[in-house]
Amino acid sequence: MRIVTPRVALAALIVALPPGAAAHEIPAHVRVHAFVKPEGQRLRLLVRVPLAAMRDVESPTRGPGYLDLARADASLRNAAALWIADAVAMYERDRRLSSPRIGAIRVSLPSDRSFTSYEGAMARVLGAPLPNDTEIYWNQASLDVLFEYPIRSDRSEFSVDPGLGRLGARVATVLRFLPPGGAVRAFELPGDPGLVRLDPRWHQAAREFVKLGFVHILDGTDHLLFLLCLVITFRRLRALIVVVTSFTVAHSITLIASAFDLAPNVLWFPPLIETLIATSVV
């Protein structure tokens, strides 16, 4: 009798799977782009998500795996509802908004850069769709969706709970909020950050910055090592407080400078900073 080891059985199972089965693996990195804009009695949410991140949704294909755009509308709307509309929760003054209406849906090529601005994203979503004979593999396409929520006033305070962490192992959502008046507030939200206030009051913003600051420090081994080297030689509490406060102030100054684009936007600057950090630790 021939004994089949678990490794051989697993290899046989992988070989026996159909070619499309491996395409539904969880992506390692997913980047989502979104715009939120209240206008009158409606709130518009524009979202671009890689189609490969929407698993368990069978997109019709043709030929060697090209997305069949002529037959894909129903499955794409199903994917938008299941993976985006059901996951994202929008709030107006702490009142969760009702389920959105899909205003428009489009498939975009990997080379499309229309989501760099709200105007470009709206033009893409409301513009002409790709021709049905476009040769684009389904797992290389992006899905652009316009959602519309009914609201009471565009002057209200709005919040969002993205809930998009299940799209991949690591998900980053780049969200821009465009309130009336022309100002743009940009957010980069990792995974499922919970409720995010899009127009926070000063104490709410300060609380979030403090929380992010602690996470940023604890997440970096170089930061912890640098702080250890700073405090290890001090025996008095007063001297230690002065050093830690100075470090905090200096770090805050660099973050403020970065927020106002005062740091040089050249390729050699980030490696220089990392080298200086390593030198200071030594």
Backbone as CSV, one residue per row, in Angstrom:
resi,resn,N_x,N_y,N_z,CA_x,CA_y,CA_z,C_x,C_y,C_z
1,MET,0.842,-1.205,0.000,0.000,0.000,0.000,0.874,1.250,0.000
2,ARG,0.545,2.247,-0.828,1.327,3.487,-0.937,0.781,4.524,0.037
3,ILE,1.662,5.066,0.844,1.276,6.065,1.835,1.413,7.453,1.231
4,VAL,0.348,8.242,1.328,0.341,9.604,0.806,0.563,10.570,1.970
5,THR,1.668,11.278,1.940,1.975,12.232,3.002,1.114,13.479,2.847
6,PRO,0.913,14.263,3.939,0.129,15.496,3.840,0.686,16.472,2.804
7,ARG,2.021,16.532,2.669,2.611,17.460,1.707,2.243,17.064,0.278
8,VAL,2.293,15.743,-0.007,1.933,15.273,-1.346,0.461,15.523,-1.617
9,ALA,-0.383,15.305,-0.608,-1.821,15.525,-0.779,-2.118,16.999,-1.044
10,LEU,-1.424,17.895,-0.336,-1.636,19.323,-0.551,-1.213,19.735,-1.956
11,ALA,-0.071,19.196,-2.414,0.391,19.512,-3.765,-0.603,19.011,-4.811
12,ALA,-1.152,17.823,-4.596,-2.130,17.289,-5.545,-3.393,18.137,-5.567
13,LEU,-3.791,18.645,-4.392,-4.983,19.489,-4.321,-4.768,20.798,-5.076
14,ILE,-3.588,21.390,-4.930,-3.294,22.643,-5.614,-3.308,22.448,-7.123
15,VAL,-2.730,21.332,-7.573,-2.711,21.046,-9.013,-4.125,20.830,-9.536
16,ALA,-4.974,20.212,-8.715,-6.333,19.901,-9.159,-7.240,21.102,-9.178
17,LEU,-6.893,22.174,-8.472,-7.745,23.359,-8.436,-7.827,23.998,-9.804
18,PRO,-8.955,24.591,-10.142,-9.057,25.295,-11.419,-8.193,26.525,-11.410
19,PRO,-7.808,27.048,-12.595,-6.890,28.174,-12.666,-7.379,29.391,-11.933
20,GLY,-8.695,29.645,-11.873,-9.192,30.857,-11.236,-9.217,30.780,-9.732
21,ALA,-9.032,29.584,-9.130,-9.161,29.455,-7.687,-8.084,30.204,-6.952
22,ALA,-6.857,30.202,-7.496,-5.765,30.882,-6.809,-5.899,32.388,-6.890
23,ALA,-6.800,32.871,-7.741,-6.927,34.310,-7.934,-7.670,34.974,-6.799
24,HIS,-8.270,34.203,-5.871,-9.069,34.768,-4.801,-8.316,34.758,-3.477
25,GLU,-7.010,34.731,-3.505,-6.220,34.829,-2.296,-6.322,36.238,-1.728
26,ILE,-6.075,36.375,-0.431,-6.136,37.674,0.219,-4.925,38.501,-0.214
27,PRO,-5.133,39.672,-0.798,-3.994,40.495,-1.223,-3.166,40.949,-0.013
28,ALA,-1.865,41.050,-0.222,-0.989,41.480,0.877,-1.158,42.965,1.168
29,HIS,-1.225,43.794,0.135,-1.345,45.242,0.305,-2.473,45.762,-0.597
30,VAL,-3.362,46.536,-0.015,-4.468,47.134,-0.758,-4.522,48.623,-0.429
31,ARG,-4.593,49.435,-1.470,-4.699,50.884,-1.292,-6.031,51.345,-1.881
32,VAL,-6.819,52.000,-1.046,-8.138,52.484,-1.437,-8.095,54.006,-1.502
33,HIS,-8.699,54.572,-2.538,-8.809,56.022,-2.672,-10.281,56.416,-2.553
34,ALA,-10.552,57.475,-1.787,-11.938,57.869,-1.564,-12.044,59.382,-1.420
35,PHE,-13.193,59.901,-1.836,-13.556,61.303,-1.648,-14.932,61.349,-0.988
36,VAL,-15.086,62.251,-0.030,-16.372,62.480,0.618,-16.718,63.952,0.449
37,LYS,-17.892,64.218,-0.145,-18.288,65.602,-0.407,-19.783,65.772,-0.153
38,PRO,-20.176,66.549,0.868,-21.594,66.865,1.066,-22.022,68.011,0.159
39,GLU,-23.153,67.809,-0.498,-23.689,68.818,-1.413,-25.194,68.910,-1.211
40,GLY,-25.648,70.019,-0.625,-27.079,70.193,-0.416,-27.657,69.117,0.476
41,GLN,-28.602,68.340,-0.056,-29.276,67.298,0.710,-28.721,65.902,0.429
42,ARG,-27.520,65.829,-0.136,-26.911,64.528,-0.393,-25.430,64.575,-0.099
43,LEU,-24.901,63.413,0.239,-23.472,63.261,0.474,-22.940,62.271,-0.542
44,ARG,-21.908,62.666,-1.242,-21.317,61.811,-2.264,-20.049,61.144,-1.731
45,LEU,-19.955,59.853,-1.944,-18.770,59.078,-1.588,-18.247,58.433,-2.860
46,LEU,-17.047,58.841,-3.265,-16.376,58.275,-4.430,-15.287,57.332,-3.939
47,VAL,-15.274,56.112,-4.440,-14.324,55.106,-3.957,-13.700,54.395,-5.141
48,ARG,-12.389,54.169,-5.068,-11.670,53.320,-6.024,-11.014,52.178,-5.247
49,VAL,-11.359,50.950,-5.621,-10.858,49.750,-4.952,-10.335,48.786,-6.007
50,PRO,-9.180,48.150,-5.783,-8.722,47.116,-6.725,-9.728,45.970,-6.785
51,LEU,-10.073,45.566,-7.977,-11.074,44.519,-8.135,-10.586,43.197,-7.541
52,ALA,-9.280,42.974,-7.530,-8.740,41.727,-6.986,-8.957,41.605,-5.487
53,ALA,-9.210,42.743,-4.797,-9.424,42.707,-3.350,-10.833,42.267,-2.982
54,MET,-11.729,42.218,-3.957,-13.119,41.832,-3.696,-13.278,40.346,-3.987
55,ARG,-13.018,39.540,-2.996,-13.038,38.093,-3.167,-14.474,37.557,-3.113
56,ASP,-14.612,36.319,-3.536,-15.898,35.610,-3.516,-16.938,36.262,-4.430
57,VAL,-16.490,37.106,-5.344,-17.378,37.673,-6.350,-16.852,37.231,-7.711
58,GLU,-17.609,36.436,-8.407,-17.170,35.892,-9.688,-17.413,36.913,-10.797
59,SER,-16.348,37.466,-11.343,-16.455,38.401,-12.453,-16.380,37.628,-13.760
60,PRO,-17.292,37.864,-14.692,-17.256,37.142,-15.975,-16.004,37.498,-16.762
61,THR,-15.376,36.498,-17.322,-14.148,36.708,-18.089,-14.297,36.097,-19.474
62,ARG,-13.359,36.451,-20.330,-13.305,35.891,-21.680,-11.845,35.695,-22.060
63,GLY,-11.602,34.791,-22.992,-10.240,34.546,-23.456,-9.331,34.090,-22.338
64,PRO,-8.128,34.662,-22.256,-7.144,34.214,-21.256,-7.376,34.777,-19.863
65,GLY,-8.518,35.390,-19.620,-8.803,35.964,-18.308,-9.157,37.434,-18.354
66,TYR,-9.459,37.954,-19.546,-9.872,39.343,-19.668,-11.256,39.522,-19.047
67,LEU,-11.469,40.653,-18.391,-12.765,40.963,-17.825,-13.767,41.193,-18.956
68,ASP,-14.875,40.478,-18.917,-15.919,40.609,-19.938,-16.809,41.788,-19.544
69,LEU,-16.479,42.970,-20.039,-17.171,44.184,-19.637,-18.631,44.183,-20.072
70,ALA,-18.948,43.491,-21.145,-20.326,43.473,-21.625,-21.255,42.751,-20.655
71,ARG,-20.722,41.813,-19.856,-21.552,41.025,-18.945,-21.222,41.261,-17.476
72,ALA,-20.414,42.263,-17.187,-19.878,42.397,-15.831,-20.681,43.322,-14.929
73,ASP,-21.644,44.064,-15.453,-22.307,45.097,-14.655,-22.944,44.537,-13.383
74,ALA,-23.680,43.447,-13.490,-24.380,42.894,-12.325,-23.402,42.444,-11.243
75,SER,-22.338,41.738,-11.643,-21.370,41.262,-10.657,-20.601,42.417,-10.033
76,LEU,-20.314,43.460,-10.811,-19.598,44.609,-10.264,-20.465,45.366,-9.254
77,ARG,-21.732,45.514,-9.539,-22.631,46.160,-8.583,-22.782,45.321,-7.316
78,ASN,-22.783,44.007,-7.475,-22.836,43.123,-6.320,-21.577,43.276,-5.473
79,ALA,-20.414,43.364,-6.129,-19.154,43.551,-5.412,-19.132,44.885,-4.685
80,ALA,-19.629,45.955,-5.344,-19.645,47.277,-4.718,-20.535,47.297,-3.484
81,ALA,-21.677,46.627,-3.567,-22.591,46.591,-2.433,-22.035,45.741,-1.289
82,LEU,-21.455,44.593,-1.628,-20.985,43.652,-0.608,-19.721,44.130,0.078
83,TRP,-18.754,44.626,-0.687,-17.438,44.920,-0.140,-17.241,46.382,0.258
84,ILE,-18.087,47.289,-0.249,-17.901,48.704,0.076,-19.099,49.262,0.835
85,ALA,-20.285,49.222,0.210,-21.463,49.826,0.836,-21.791,49.184,2.177
86,ASP,-21.680,47.857,2.265,-21.985,47.163,3.526,-20.899,47.372,4.576
87,ALA,-19.702,47.753,4.143,-18.587,47.907,5.090,-18.460,49.332,5.607
88,VAL,-18.694,50.311,4.751,-18.504,51.718,5.117,-19.759,52.238,5.810
89,ALA,-19.547,52.870,6.961,-20.656,53.489,7.697,-20.417,54.994,7.748
90,MET,-21.353,55.767,7.197,-21.278,57.222,7.214,-22.236,57.761,8.281
91,TYR,-21.788,58.811,8.983,-22.578,59.387,10.069,-22.745,60.890,9.850
92,GLU,-23.941,61.378,10.187,-24.231,62.807,10.215,-24.654,63.157,11.634
93,ARG,-23.785,63.922,12.340,-24.036,64.265,13.747,-24.353,63.007,14.569
94,ASP,-23.494,62.020,14.474,-23.594,60.765,15.222,-24.812,59.921,14.828
95,ARG,-25.504,60.268,13.771,-26.619,59.467,13.260,-26.153,58.749,12.000
96,ARG,-26.213,57.423,12.059,-25.760,56.661,10.902,-26.707,56.866,9.726
97,LEU,-26.137,57.144,8.579,-26.929,57.373,7.385,-27.446,56.049,6.827
98,SER,-28.546,56.126,6.132,-29.140,54.931,5.544,-28.266,54.404,4.404
99,SER,-28.596,53.225,3.940,-27.804,52.594,2.878,-27.757,53.498,1.652
100,PRO,-26.604,53.578,1.012,-26.466,54.508,-0.109,-27.041,53.947,-1.400
101,ARG,-27.234,54.842,-2.340,-27.619,54.475,-3.699,-26.370,54.497,-4.574
102,ILE,-26.207,53.500,-5.409,-25.085,53.478,-6.344,-25.428,54.396,-7.511
103,GLY,-24.756,55.553,-7.561,-25.038,56.513,-8.613,-24.396,56.150,-9.935
104,ALA,-23.208,55.573,-9.882,-22.499,55.181,-11.104,-21.400,54.208,-10.724
105,ILE,-20.985,53.406,-11.686,-19.930,52.421,-11.457,-19.132,52.264,-12.744
106,ARG,-17.817,52.226,-12.610,-16.943,52.123,-13.773,-15.762,51.209,-13.454
107,VAL,-15.226,50.607,-14.493,-13.975,49.850,-14.413,-12.877,50.716,-15.012
108,SER,-11.723,50.776,-14.333,-10.615,51.614,-14.810,-9.359,50.780,-15.014
109,LEU,-8.530,51.246,-15.934,-7.256,50.603,-16.219,-6.245,50.899,-15.109
110,PRO,-5.219,50.074,-14.948,-4.199,50.349,-13.931,-3.486,51.675,-14.145
111,SER,-3.416,52.144,-15.387,-2.712,53.392,-15.685,-3.547,54.631,-15.439
112,ASP,-4.814,54.477,-15.082,-5.692,55.638,-14.905,-5.322,56.389,-13.629
113,ARG,-5.199,57.710,-13.731,-4.795,58.553,-12.599,-5.853,59.600,-12.267
114,SER,-7.092,59.317,-12.584,-8.144,60.315,-12.391,-8.471,60.559,-10.924
115,PHE,-8.140,59.627,-10.022,-8.494,59.797,-8.619,-7.482,60.645,-7.855
116,THR,-6.647,61.380,-8.551,-5.765,62.334,-7.875,-6.520,63.595,-7.469
117,SER,-7.717,63.803,-8.019,-8.540,64.963,-7.658,-10.007,64.563,-7.692
118,TYR,-10.825,65.309,-6.946,-12.254,65.013,-6.918,-12.876,65.234,-8.289
119,GLU,-12.492,66.320,-8.941,-13.052,66.614,-10.261,-12.709,65.513,-11.265
120,GLY,-11.456,65.052,-11.227,-11.047,63.982,-12.126,-11.775,62.676,-11.836
121,ALA,-11.963,62.370,-10.545,-12.660,61.141,-10.176,-14.123,61.186,-10.612
122,MET,-14.784,62.351,-10.425,-16.170,62.478,-10.843,-16.296,62.349,-12.362
123,ALA,-15.368,62.971,-13.081,-15.401,62.882,-14.539,-15.219,61.437,-15.004
124,ARG,-14.370,60.686,-14.308,-14.151,59.290,-14.694,-15.391,58.443,-14.411
125,VAL,-15.978,58.605,-13.221,-17.111,57.764,-12.841,-18.349,58.085,-13.667
126,LEU,-18.549,59.361,-13.973,-19.728,59.763,-14.739,-19.477,59.769,-16.248
127,GLY,-18.227,59.523,-16.650,-17.893,59.538,-18.066,-18.206,58.228,-18.751
128,ALA,-17.731,58.119,-19.966,-18.001,56.928,-20.773,-17.262,55.720,-20.207
129,PRO,-17.892,54.557,-20.176,-17.206,53.346,-19.707,-16.176,52.869,-20.714
130,LEU,-15.348,51.951,-20.283,-14.382,51.353,-21.203,-15.109,50.582,-22.290
131,PRO,-14.566,50.577,-23.501,-15.187,49.773,-24.568,-15.235,48.299,-24.177
132,ASN,-16.280,47.612,-24.635,-16.468,46.211,-24.261,-15.333,45.313,-24.731
133,ASP,-14.604,45.726,-25.774,-13.517,44.891,-26.283,-12.168,45.226,-25.632
134,THR,-12.185,46.010,-24.544,-10.939,46.330,-23.846,-10.324,45.058,-23.268
135,GLU,-9.057,44.855,-23.505,-8.364,43.667,-22.999,-7.672,44.014,-21.684
136,ILE,-8.339,43.729,-20.588,-7.807,43.990,-19.262,-8.111,42.786,-18.379
137,TYR,-7.078,42.239,-17.739,-7.277,41.112,-16.835,-8.089,41.575,-15.628
138,TRP,-9.007,40.742,-15.182,-9.929,41.142,-14.122,-9.194,41.522,-12.833
139,ASN,-8.058,40.849,-12.538,-7.349,41.132,-11.291,-6.382,42.304,-11.401
140,GLN,-6.384,42.995,-12.554,-5.580,44.206,-12.691,-6.443,45.462,-12.781
141,ALA,-7.752,45.287,-12.807,-8.658,46.424,-12.959,-8.978,47.053,-11.608
142,SER,-9.401,48.295,-11.657,-9.902,49.002,-10.474,-11.383,49.249,-10.648
143,LEU,-12.115,49.203,-9.535,-13.547,49.468,-9.551,-13.798,50.837,-8.934
144,ASP,-14.392,51.733,-9.722,-14.723,53.087,-9.269,-16.228,53.177,-9.066
145,VAL,-16.627,53.623,-7.878,-18.046,53.640,-7.540,-18.409,54.992,-6.935
146,LEU,-19.564,55.515,-7.341,-20.140,56.710,-6.748,-21.347,56.298,-5.913
147,PHE,-21.262,56.540,-4.595,-22.379,56.293,-3.688,-22.990,57.634,-3.289
148,GLU,-24.304,57.652,-3.112,-25.005,58.870,-2.708,-25.888,58.568,-1.499
149,TYR,-25.693,59.372,-0.424,-26.460,59.233,0.806,-27.374,60.448,0.972
150,PRO,-28.607,60.260,1.404,-29.444,61.419,1.749,-29.019,61.998,3.099
151,ILE,-28.879,63.313,3.177,-28.486,63.983,4.419,-29.426,65.153,4.676
152,ARG,-29.349,65.712,5.887,-30.196,66.841,6.248,-29.589,68.170,5.796
153,SER,-28.269,68.283,5.925,-27.608,69.534,5.554,-26.142,69.256,5.273
154,ASP,-25.601,69.968,4.273,-24.175,69.800,3.991,-23.301,70.553,4.985
155,ARG,-23.924,71.278,5.933,-23.183,71.988,6.982,-23.081,71.178,8.269
156,SER,-23.585,69.961,8.242,-23.523,69.106,9.426,-22.104,68.611,9.664
157,GLU,-21.912,67.984,10.820,-20.646,67.327,11.131,-20.748,65.872,10.683
158,PHE,-19.750,65.428,9.936,-19.788,64.080,9.367,-18.635,63.229,9.906
159,SER,-18.912,61.937,9.995,-17.914,60.963,10.435,-18.020,59.733,9.550
160,VAL,-16.962,58.942,9.566,-16.935,57.722,8.760,-16.245,56.609,9.538
161,ASP,-16.782,55.420,9.402,-16.144,54.202,9.900,-15.882,53.334,8.671
162,PRO,-14.642,53.367,8.122,-14.404,52.732,6.810,-14.717,51.239,6.776
163,GLY,-14.228,50.473,7.752,-14.521,49.049,7.776,-14.013,48.272,6.581
164,LEU,-12.926,48.743,5.946,-12.414,48.108,4.730,-11.209,47.206,4.999
165,GLY,-10.940,46.919,6.252,-9.774,46.119,6.582,-9.798,44.715,6.024
166,ARG,-10.981,44.196,5.739,-11.068,42.815,5.221,-10.681,42.707,3.759
167,LEU,-10.412,43.830,3.103,-10.028,43.765,1.690,-8.658,43.136,1.492
168,GLY,-7.790,43.198,2.488,-6.446,42.660,2.341,-5.766,42.505,3.675
169,ALA,-4.561,41.922,3.646,-3.797,41.762,4.882,-3.418,43.116,5.472
170,ARG,-3.041,44.058,4.614,-2.748,45.431,5.037,-3.478,46.376,4.091
171,VAL,-4.365,47.186,4.659,-5.195,48.088,3.873,-4.944,49.522,4.322
172,ALA,-4.727,50.399,3.358,-4.579,51.825,3.634,-5.611,52.573,2.796
173,THR,-6.418,53.385,3.461,-7.443,54.166,2.777,-7.040,55.629,2.768
174,VAL,-6.830,56.171,1.582,-6.521,57.595,1.422,-7.843,58.303,1.146
175,LEU,-8.304,59.075,2.120,-9.621,59.704,2.040,-9.471,61.215,2.090
176,ARG,-10.189,61.898,1.206,-10.206,63.363,1.189,-11.630,63.843,1.409
177,PHE,-11.781,64.712,2.404,-13.088,65.273,2.744,-13.156,66.692,2.216
178,LEU,-14.214,66.987,1.452,-14.374,68.297,0.822,-15.642,68.967,1.359
179,PRO,-15.543,69.672,2.482,-16.720,70.357,3.019,-17.027,71.617,2.214
180,PRO,-18.207,72.203,2.391,-18.514,73.457,1.703,-17.503,74.540,2.100
181,GLY,-17.054,75.287,1.132,-16.070,76.324,1.396,-14.765,76.124,0.672
182,GLY,-14.550,74.936,0.115,-13.365,74.722,-0.704,-12.183,74.090,-0.015
183,ALA,-12.188,73.974,1.320,-11.067,73.356,2.026,-11.075,71.846,1.796
184,VAL,-9.892,71.253,1.799,-9.756,69.807,1.621,-9.014,69.252,2.821
185,ARG,-9.600,68.240,3.460,-8.947,67.583,4.596,-8.583,66.168,4.169
186,ALA,-7.311,65.850,4.259,-6.806,64.551,3.805,-6.547,63.642,4.994
187,PHE,-6.914,62.383,4.850,-6.712,61.369,5.879,-6.080,60.144,5.241
188,GLU,-5.205,59.480,5.965,-4.705,58.161,5.566,-5.025,57.211,6.699
189,LEU,-5.961,56.308,6.465,-6.528,55.467,7.510,-6.049,54.031,7.339
190,PRO,-5.378,53.475,8.339,-4.905,52.091,8.234,-5.983,51.096,8.641
191,GLY,-6.214,50.089,7.819,-7.111,48.998,8.182,-8.498,49.465,8.577
192,ASP,-8.927,49.042,9.764,-10.214,49.456,10.334,-9.943,50.375,11.522
193,PRO,-9.863,51.688,11.310,-9.494,52.600,12.396,-10.635,52.938,13.339
194,GLY,-11.841,52.461,13.052,-12.995,52.844,13.853,-13.581,54.160,13.361
195,LEU,-14.347,54.825,14.221,-15.013,56.063,13.842,-14.000,57.190,13.687
196,VAL,-14.022,57.839,12.531,-13.123,58.954,12.232,-13.977,60.185,11.956
197,ARG,-13.765,61.233,12.717,-14.503,62.477,12.520,-13.824,63.277,11.412
198,LEU,-14.596,63.598,10.386,-14.036,64.270,9.224,-13.852,65.768,9.443
199,ASP,-14.566,66.323,10.392,-14.402,67.744,10.727,-14.298,67.873,12.241
200,PRO,-13.192,67.361,12.816,-13.103,67.267,14.280,-12.896,68.627,14.935
201,ARG,-13.337,68.716,16.175,-13.030,69.874,16.991,-11.594,69.744,17.500
202,TRP,-11.068,70.825,18.044,-9.638,70.847,18.361,-9.264,69.763,19.369
203,HIS,-10.120,69.524,20.381,-9.764,68.524,21.390,-9.867,67.115,20.823
204,GLN,-10.792,66.900,19.869,-10.882,65.590,19.227,-9.666,65.329,18.351
205,ALA,-9.236,66.352,17.612,-8.036,66.203,16.788,-6.800,65.977,17.650
206,ALA,-6.704,66.725,18.770,-5.547,66.565,19.660,-5.496,65.152,20.227
207,ARG,-6.647,64.610,20.612,-6.677,63.257,21.152,-6.203,62.235,20.129
208,GLU,-6.630,62.409,18.873,-6.204,61.481,17.828,-4.705,61.583,17.561
209,PHE,-4.174,62.812,17.574,-2.740,62.982,17.339,-1.920,62.360,18.464
210,VAL,-2.387,62.502,19.709,-1.675,61.890,20.834,-1.672,60.375,20.690
211,LYS,-2.833,59.809,20.331,-2.919,58.350,20.168,-2.019,57.872,19.036
212,LEU,-2.045,58.591,17.907,-1.191,58.218,16.788,0.285,58.371,17.130
213,GLY,0.601,59.378,17.942,1.993,59.574,18.343,2.527,58.409,19.155
214,PHE,1.733,57.907,20.104,2.152,56.760,20.897,2.323,55.522,20.022
215,VAL,1.361,55.311,19.107,1.464,54.152,18.214,2.696,54.269,17.328
216,HIS,2.964,55.485,16.835,4.115,55.698,15.960,5.421,55.411,16.692
217,ILE,5.531,55.855,17.942,6.752,55.622,18.712,6.929,54.135,19.023
218,LEU,5.856,53.491,19.490,5.954,52.095,19.900,6.132,51.158,18.714
219,ASP,5.758,51.613,17.515,5.850,50.761,16.330,7.236,50.782,15.692
220,GLY,8.086,51.716,16.125,9.406,51.838,15.515,10.516,51.430,16.461
221,THR,11.255,50.384,16.112,12.361,49.939,16.965,13.433,51.009,17.084
222,ASP,13.676,51.751,15.995,14.704,52.789,16.036,14.323,53.902,17.008
223,HIS,13.025,54.230,17.079,12.589,55.260,18.028,12.806,54.802,19.472
224,LEU,12.420,53.555,19.755,12.572,53.040,21.114,14.041,52.961,21.516
225,LEU,14.892,52.532,20.588,16.315,52.446,20.881,16.915,53.828,21.110
226,PHE,16.477,54.790,20.314,16.959,56.152,20.480,16.557,56.717,21.840
227,LEU,15.304,56.489,22.239,14.848,56.966,23.544,15.612,56.272,24.672
228,LEU,15.885,54.984,24.530,16.640,54.257,25.547,18.032,54.838,25.705
229,CYS,18.680,55.141,24.581,20.015,55.739,24.639,19.976,57.128,25.278
230,LEU,18.860,57.833,25.090,18.742,59.159,25.687,18.615,59.085,27.213
231,VAL,17.803,58.158,27.703,17.446,58.173,29.127,18.324,57.274,29.982
232,ILE,19.113,56.385,29.358,19.814,55.384,30.152,20.885,55.984,31.048
233,THR,21.394,57.150,30.686,22.483,57.754,31.477,21.977,58.703,32.564
234,PHE,20.675,58.938,32.608,20.150,59.896,33.579,19.660,59.176,34.826
235,ARG,20.036,59.740,35.993,19.632,59.167,37.270,18.589,60.028,37.984
236,ARG,18.477,61.288,37.604,17.534,62.196,38.260,16.300,62.409,37.389
237,LEU,15.155,62.438,38.064,13.888,62.554,37.355,13.774,63.884,36.633
238,ARG,14.261,64.972,37.256,14.123,66.286,36.632,14.896,66.343,35.307
239,ALA,16.111,65.858,35.313,16.904,65.857,34.083,16.266,64.966,33.018
240,LEU,15.665,63.855,33.441,15.013,62.949,32.511,13.798,63.618,31.858
241,ILE,13.029,64.362,32.663,11.847,65.048,32.127,12.253,66.084,31.089
242,VAL,13.352,66.795,31.353,13.824,67.804,30.401,14.204,67.165,29.073
243,VAL,14.889,66.031,29.111,15.320,65.364,27.885,14.119,64.834,27.105
244,VAL,13.192,64.167,27.786,12.016,63.608,27.109,11.158,64.714,26.518
245,THR,11.002,65.824,27.271,10.219,66.954,26.753,10.884,67.563,25.519
246,SER,12.194,67.701,25.558,12.912,68.246,24.404,12.745,67.354,23.186
247,PHE,12.831,66.043,23.408,12.642,65.107,22.304,11.234,65.223,21.718
248,THR,10.235,65.337,22.600,8.854,65.451,22.142,8.641,66.728,21.349
249,VAL,9.184,67.840,21.833,9.030,69.121,21.135,9.718,69.070,19.769
250,ALA,10.925,68.521,19.747,11.656,68.436,18.478,10.916,67.557,17.482
251,HIS,10.370,66.442,17.959,9.625,65.554,17.074,8.369,66.248,16.559
252,SER,7.714,67.027,17.411,6.516,67.749,16.994,6.857,68.789,15.927
253,ILE,7.988,69.458,16.080,8.403,70.464,15.099,8.628,69.810,13.730
254,THR,9.263,68.651,13.724,9.500,67.974,12.440,8.199,67.523,11.792
255,LEU,7.243,67.065,12.607,5.963,66.645,12.058,5.182,67.832,11.495
256,ILE,5.223,68.967,12.202,4.550,70.170,11.711,5.188,70.638,10.408
257,ALA,6.514,70.605,10.357,7.205,71.002,9.122,6.837,70.087,7.969
258,SER,6.708,68.789,8.267,6.325,67.847,7.218,4.892,68.100,6.758
259,ALA,3.995,68.418,7.708,2.599,68.672,7.351,2.451,69.893,6.449
260,PHE,3.324,70.880,6.622,3.268,72.097,5.806,4.228,72.040,4.611
261,ASP,4.708,70.827,4.296,5.570,70.615,3.126,6.844,71.467,3.184
262,LEU,7.405,71.626,4.377,8.644,72.377,4.526,9.877,71.489,4.355
263,ALA,9.676,70.168,4.387,10.807,69.252,4.220,11.170,69.161,2.743
264,PRO,12.449,68.998,2.419,12.855,68.880,1.011,12.222,67.676,0.344
265,ASN,11.670,67.876,-0.825,11.022,66.794,-1.572,12.005,66.222,-2.600
266,VAL,13.077,65.632,-2.074,14.116,65.055,-2.925,14.397,63.634,-2.470
267,LEU,14.956,62.829,-3.359,15.139,61.412,-3.066,16.167,61.158,-1.974
268,TRP,17.152,62.056,-1.826,18.221,61.782,-0.868,17.837,62.146,0.559
269,PHE,16.709,62.840,0.756,16.392,63.321,2.103,15.986,62.199,3.069
270,PRO,15.046,61.279,2.698,14.695,60.200,3.639,15.877,59.317,4.038
271,PRO,16.741,58.872,3.089,17.907,58.084,3.535,18.829,58.876,4.460
272,LEU,18.953,60.185,4.234,19.791,61.007,5.114,19.256,60.990,6.537
273,ILE,17.933,61.139,6.676,17.321,61.123,8.012,17.550,59.794,8.713
274,GLU,17.342,58.690,7.976,17.555,57.362,8.576,19.022,57.189,8.999
275,THR,19.947,57.688,8.207,21.372,57.591,8.548,21.682,58.410,9.792
276,LEU,21.111,59.602,9.887,21.339,60.444,11.063,20.741,59.827,12.330
277,ILE,19.592,59.175,12.193,19.003,58.498,13.350,19.923,57.381,13.831
278,ALA,20.427,56.578,12.883,21.346,55.487,13.254,22.621,56.041,13.876
279,THR,23.138,57.139,13.333,24.353,57.747,13.897,24.121,58.259,15.301
280,SER,22.955,58.872,15.538,22.668,59.391,16.857,22.530,58.268,17.891
281,VAL,21.971,57.109,17.468,21.870,55.971,18.376,23.251,55.463,18.758
282,VAL,24.137,55.367,17.753,25.504,54.916,18.014,26.234,55.899,18.947
